[in-house]
Amino acid sequence: MTELKHDEQLYDITIIGGGPCGLFTSFYAGIRDAKTKIIDSLPQLGGQLAELYPEKYIYDVAGFPKVLARDLVNNLKEQSAQYNPTVCLNERVIGLKKLEDGTFELTTNSTVHLSKTVIITAGIGAFTPRSLPAENTKDFEGKGIHYFIDNLQSHKGKKALVVGGGDSAVDYALMLEEVCEKVTLIHRRDQFRAHEESVKKLYDSSIDVKVFNELKSVHGDGALEKAVLINNKDKSTEEIDANLIIGALGFSASLGPIMEWGLEIEDSMIVVNTKMETNIPGVYAAGDIVTYPGKVKLIATGFGEAPTAVNNAKMFFDPNAKLHPGHSSNRKE
Ligand SMILES: Cc1cc2nc3c(=O)[nH]c(=O)nc-3n(C[C@H](O)[C@H](O)[C@H](O)COP(=O)(O)OP(=O)(O)OC[C@H]3O[C@@H](n4cnc5c(N)ncnc54)[C@H](O)[C@@H]3O)c2cc1C
C-alpha cells in the first residue's frame, strides 16, 4: 500500500463532492470568507452533469430558460473560482473522523486532510470506472491498463488502444493521437454516444477505428504487450500490439464508505435538519445525498440547500459570525 500524504493545512470547510451542489457550496463558502477545499473522486468537476449528461439541456434551473449541462458546470466553475478554493481531484474520501480537538480528519485514497467543518455534497456517491470485461485485465490494471489519462506526456510513443464509444473514449483517443505512435479505438456498436463534432474528428484522424469490436483478452510478460479483439458480428479475432489500454466504459456510483461514518442514513441518503446539519455536529450535507420530509432531488433544491449549509457551518467554526450573510449585491467589486 502506498503511503498517504498529509496536508497539514487546516481548512474552514471541506466539501466532499464537486458536483453542481458542491461547486455552488464552494462559491458560497467564498462569500463567507471561508478557507475552502473541494474533494472529488473524479478527474473533473461537475458531478452527474459532467459525467452522465454533458450534452443534455436542463430546463429547470432558475434564470436559465434552458442550459446545456456542460455550460452550467463551466459557469459554476467560473463562479466558484472567484474565491480560489483548493480543488483535489481523483481523490475518494474513504474515512471521516473527529479528532479530540474537534478537527475533522478526512482520509482519501492518497491524502489525509484536516478541516474545521465538513459539507457532504456527494450526490449519488462516488463514481468508479467500469472495469474492462475481458480476460486477464485485472493483472495489468495500473501496469498498462488505465481508466483516466492524468499525464498525457507519460504515454508518449506508446501503442494505445481505447475501449468505448462515449465522449470520454473519443476525447481520450484524440488526445493520445497527439503523442502516441499508434492509436486504435474499438467500440461494440457502429453508433457513438459522443458529440457529433468529436466523432467527425475521430474519423478524420489517423486513429484506427474498429466498430463492432470488443476486447477479448490482454497479454504481456509482466507489462502489457498485446490485446486480442473480437468482432461481435462474425466472431473473428485479431491480435494487436498495445502497451497502453484506456478503458472508457463509463462509471457506476456508490455511497460506499459514507455509510460507515456514523451518519444517520435513511434509504441511502443522509438525514439532515433545517440547518442542513447531520447528526454529527460540524458535519453538514446538501444536494442529492440528503433527505428530510418533502425532499425533492433537483439541481435547484441543491442550490437552495448549499447557502443554508454554508451559513450554518460558518456559525459552527466562528460562533461570533452572523447566520445571515448580507446580500451579495452589496459586494464591493
Ligand atoms: C440523465 C440525467 C438528467 C438529469 N436532468 C436533470 C434536470 O433536467 N434537472 C435537474 O434539476 N436535475 C436533473 N438531474 C439530476 C441532477 O443531475 C442531480 O440532482 C444533481 O447532479 C445533484 O447534484 P449534487 O451536486 O448533489 O450531486 P452529483 O452531481 O451526484 O455530484 C456528486 C459528486 O460527489 C462525488 N463524490 C461522491 N462520493 C464521494 C467521495 N466519497 N469522495 C469524493 N467524491 C465523492 C462524485 O464523484 C460526484 O462528482 C438529472 C440526472 C440525470 C442522471
The ligand as a MOL file (V3000), in Angstrom:
LIG
                    3D

  0  0  0     0  0            999 V3000
M  V30 BEGIN CTAB
M  V30 COUNTS 53 58 0 0 0
M  V30 BEGIN ATOM
M  V30 1 C -29.5990 11.8900 -17.1860 0
M  V30 2 C -29.9450 12.8460 -16.0630 0
M  V30 3 C -30.6450 14.0110 -16.3410 0
M  V30 4 C -30.9530 14.9040 -15.3050 0
M  V30 5 N -31.6700 16.0460 -15.6040 0
M  V30 6 C -31.9430 16.9370 -14.6080 0
M  V30 7 C -32.6840 18.1390 -14.8880 0
M  V30 8 O -33.0980 18.3900 -16.0250 0
M  V30 9 N -32.9200 18.9900 -13.8400 0
M  V30 10 C -32.4920 18.7490 -12.5490 0
M  V30 11 O -32.7160 19.5610 -11.6630 0
M  V30 12 N -31.8170 17.5940 -12.2640 0
M  V30 13 C -31.5330 16.6970 -13.2530 0
M  V30 14 N -30.8540 15.5390 -12.9580 0
M  V30 15 C -30.4500 15.3080 -11.5330 0
M  V30 16 C -29.2200 16.1660 -11.2080 0
M  V30 17 O -28.1620 15.8210 -12.0700 0
M  V30 18 C -28.8410 15.9520 -9.7520 0
M  V30 19 O -29.9070 16.4020 -8.9380 0
M  V30 20 C -27.5690 16.7370 -9.4140 0
M  V30 21 O -26.4750 16.2790 -10.1790 0
M  V30 22 C -27.2420 16.5950 -7.9310 0
M  V30 23 O -26.0850 17.3510 -7.6990 0
M  V30 24 P -25.1030 17.0180 -6.4710 0
M  V30 25 O -24.0210 18.0240 -6.5550 0
M  V30 26 O -25.9120 16.8860 -5.2440 0
M  V30 27 O -24.5320 15.5390 -6.7810 0
M  V30 28 P -23.7350 14.9000 -8.0150 0
M  V30 29 O -23.9960 15.6060 -9.2750 0
M  V30 30 O -24.0550 13.4350 -7.9580 0
M  V30 31 O -22.2000 15.1220 -7.6230 0
M  V30 32 C -21.6630 14.4420 -6.5230 0
M  V30 33 C -20.1630 14.3800 -6.6550 0
M  V30 34 O -19.6260 13.8180 -5.4700 0
M  V30 35 C -18.5360 12.9750 -5.7880 0
M  V30 36 N -18.3780 12.0170 -4.6910 0
M  V30 37 C -19.2920 11.1710 -4.1830 0
M  V30 38 N -18.7840 10.4640 -3.1500 0
M  V30 39 C -17.5170 10.9000 -2.9960 0
M  V30 40 C -16.4640 10.5400 -2.1080 0
M  V30 41 N -16.6240 9.6150 -1.1480 0
M  V30 42 N -15.2690 11.1600 -2.2570 0
M  V30 43 C -15.0670 12.0960 -3.2270 0
M  V30 44 N -16.0350 12.4660 -4.0940 0
M  V30 45 C -17.2460 11.8770 -3.9760 0
M  V30 46 C -18.9500 12.3280 -7.1000 0
M  V30 47 O -17.8120 11.8870 -7.8260 0
M  V30 48 C -19.6800 13.4830 -7.7970 0
M  V30 49 O -18.8150 14.2160 -8.6360 0
M  V30 50 C -30.5510 14.6280 -13.9580 0
M  V30 51 C -29.8250 13.4570 -13.6880 0
M  V30 52 C -29.5180 12.5640 -14.7170 0
M  V30 53 C -28.7360 11.3140 -14.4090 0
M  V30 END ATOM
M  V30 BEGIN BOND
M  V30 1 1 1 2
M  V30 2 1 2 3
M  V30 3 2 2 52
M  V30 4 2 3 4
M  V30 5 1 4 5
M  V30 6 1 4 50
M  V30 7 2 5 6
M  V30 8 1 6 7
M  V30 9 1 6 13
M  V30 10 2 7 8
M  V30 11 1 7 9
M  V30 12 1 9 10
M  V30 13 2 10 11
M  V30 14 1 10 12
M  V30 15 2 12 13
M  V30 16 1 13 14
M  V30 17 1 14 15
M  V30 18 1 14 50
M  V30 19 1 15 16
M  V30 20 1 16 17
M  V30 21 1 16 18
M  V30 22 1 18 19
M  V30 23 1 18 20
M  V30 24 1 20 21
M  V30 25 1 20 22
M  V30 26 1 22 23
M  V30 27 1 23 24
M  V30 28 2 24 25
M  V30 29 1 24 26
M  V30 30 1 24 27
M  V30 31 1 27 28
M  V30 32 2 28 29
M  V30 33 1 28 30
M  V30 34 1 28 31
M  V30 35 1 31 32
M  V30 36 1 32 33
M  V30 37 1 33 34
M  V30 38 1 33 48
M  V30 39 1 34 35
M  V30 40 1 35 36
M  V30 41 1 35 46
M  V30 42 1 36 37
M  V30 43 1 36 45
M  V30 44 2 37 38
M  V30 45 1 38 39
M  V30 46 1 39 40
M  V30 47 2 39 45
M  V30 48 1 40 41
M  V30 49 2 40 42
M  V30 50 1 42 43
M  V30 51 2 43 44
M  V30 52 1 44 45
M  V30 53 1 46 47
M  V30 54 1 46 48
M  V30 55 1 48 49
M  V30 56 2 50 51
M  V30 57 1 51 52
M  V30 58 1 52 53
M  V30 END BOND
M  V30 END CTAB
M  END
